[in-house]
Each structure stands twice: as C-alpha cells, then as structure tokens.
Amino acid sequence: MADYALIRVIFEGAGSAWWVTSASTREERIKRSFRIVLDELEQADSREAKSIPQLRTAASRQTRQQALDRIRELTKQLRAEMDAAGIPAAASAKIIMPKILNSAGRATTDGVEYGFSTAWSMTSSVAHGALTSVLQLSDRTQRSDMIMSNPDSVLAFTDPAGALLTLTRQSWHRYARATA
C-alpha cells in the first residue's frame, strides 16, 4: 500500500509549490510560505502534545517534551517573523492542505476524475492505515494472506497527481519568467 503514501507526498509537495508560486505578488508568496510552515508546526505541536501522556517511561516523555519545546520555540520565532513582516498569525488556517488542493483544482480544467483534495484525502487515509480505505483500494485476489494495492486504484490517483504536477510546473514557469 506504499504507493498511496508516495502519491500523497506528490499532492502535498506539488500543491504547496503551486500555491506559493501561483501568488501574484512577492508579499503574497511570502505570506503563503509562512502559512504552510506555521500550519506544519501547529500540527507537529498537536501530535507531540498528545503523545507525551501516552508514553510509558519518563525518559521517553522527556525526549518527546524536548521535541515539543523545540517545536514551540520554532513556532514562537516564526510568529515573531510574521509579526515583523506584517502577516497576522490569524491568517494561518489549521490544516490548509485541503484548501490549497481545492484551489489548485479550480485552477485546472483537464478533466481529472477525482478532485485534488479528494484524492489527497483518500491517499492520506490509506497512508494512515484507515481500514475502510485500505480495503476499498486493495486487490485481495493476489494472495489470500496479504492486502495489496489494486493497480487500477493506484493508476486512478496518479492521473490527478500528474495533473497537479503539470499545473505546478506551469505555475513555476510563470513565476520564473516574472522574476527573471
């Protein structure tokens, strides 16, 4: 099922690159870059904070607390940089990837069957081991003791991933020409 995790990475990386480079001004590109990083730090903070009470040993809890402290230090620094640049921290939206991918979907008209956000959500579900998604996108006929990717399902997700990469490449070329 690793194919879906790899496709998910394409959606996130290409979507982020498209969103930043498609902004019409330098200020908006900077703002969008800050928003992506802040969103990732806030997600990391949430994950680490939830994990600490569940750990068994004091050493493990201390290690995770140190990681959480570092994430919070970086978040504080980033928020200070955002303030200095006149970017309100409230402009950050929690988990902005679906919003980015919905925007990218509206920017293309190549007739991809799945929207980028939907495809990202499905590949994320499989990457995180959501049983219903794993079974829905699997081909259980190859071996009775192993769940394996259905090649047709993988192909169905490579189409929108490829379309997003094309959109990102076009956005990059427009950005590069404008800054040359």
N, C-alpha and C positions, 0 to 999 in steps of 0.2 A: 504493500500500500504506500510505499515511499514515493511513488510517482506523484501522488497528490500533494505531498508535503513540498516537493520541488516546484510543482506548478504554483502552489500558494506563494512561495518565495518570489516567483516571477510577478505575480499580481501585486504584491506589496512593493517590491523594488521598482518595477516599471510604473506602477501607479503613483508612487511618491515622486519619481523623477519627472513624470508627465506633469503632475500637479505643480511642482516647483517651477519647471521650465515654461509652463504654459501661461504663467502670470505675465501681465503686460508691462509691469514696471519692476525695477530693481528692488524697490521698497517692498512690493508685494511678494517677490521671490524670497526675500529675507524673512518676512513675516511668516510665510508658509513653511520655510525651513525650521524656524523656531517652533512653530506649532507641532510639526512632526516630532521633533526631538522632545518637546515637553510632554506630548502625549505618550511617547515611549517611556519616559522617566516616570510618569504618573502610573502607568501600567506596571512597571517594574516595582515601584513602591508598594502598590496594592498586593502584588504577588508575594513579595518578601514579607510584608507585614502579616499576611495571612499564614505564611508558612512557619513563622517563628514559634507560635504557641503549640504547634503540632509536632515539633522536633522532640526527640527523646532525651538527648544528652545536653548538658549545659554547654559543652564545647561546641556542639552543632548550633545551638541557639546563639552563642556568642559570635560564631562565624557569620551566621545569617544577619545578626544585628549589625555587625560591622559593614556588611554589604548594604544593608538598609540605610545606615548612617551615611555611607558614601553616596548612595542614590539621592538622599535628601540634600546632601551638600551640593551635588551637581545641579539639582533642581533649584536650589536657592540661588546658585550662581547664574543659572540660565534665566531665572525670573528677574534677577538684577540687570542682566544684559538686555532683557526685553524691555524693562522699565527705562533703561538708559536710551534705548532705540525708539522709545515712544510706542511700543507694542504692548497693549494691555494684556495681561495674563489671562483675563477673562475671555480673550479671543481664542484661547485654546479650547478645543472641544474634545471631550473624552472619546477615545477610540474613533479617530477621524477616518480610518481607512475605508469604511463603507461609504462615507460621504465623498471621499476622493474618488473611489471607483464608480460611484453613481455619476459624478461629474464627468469622468472620463467616458462613461457610457453615453452620456448625452452629447459628447463631442465627436462621436464617430457614427457613421451610418453604414457600416459594412455588413450589416445583417447578421451579426453573431447571434446564435440561438439563445445563449444564456447571457444575461447582463453580467458585467464585470463583478459587481458586488455580490450577486447571487453565486457566481462561480467561485469567488474567493471564499464566501461563507461555506459552501459545500466542501471545498478542498480543505478549509480550516477544520471543519467538523471531522473529516476523515483523518487529518493530521493529528488531531487531538484524541482520536480513537472513539468517537461517538458511534456506538454500536449500530444504530439505525442507518447512519450514513455509510458506515463501512459495509454493512450488508447490502444496502441499496446499490452501491457502486462496485460490488465484488462479482467475481466469476467463481462460483463454488464448484464448478464442474471439473476443474483441472485435477484437484486432489480432494479427497473426502476429509482429510485431516488438517487442511490449511485453507484459510481465506486468502484469496489472491485478487489483485486488481482485475477488473474487466477491461480489456484493451479498448473496447468501444467507448467506455466511460472516460478513460484517460484521454482518448482522442477528442471526445466532446469538450473537454476542458482545455485542451491545447489550442483549439480554434480561438476562443476568446483571449487566451494568454498571448497567442501570436498577434491578434488584432491589437491588443493593448501595447505590445512591443512596437508594432508599426506606428501606432499613434504617438508613442513616446519618442521614437526616432524622428518623426515629423516635427514634434514639438521642440526637440533638441536642435534640429537644423534651423528652425525659425529663430530660436533663442540665439544660436551661434552666429547667424547672419546679422541679427540685430546688435550684437555686442562686438562684432568684428571691426 
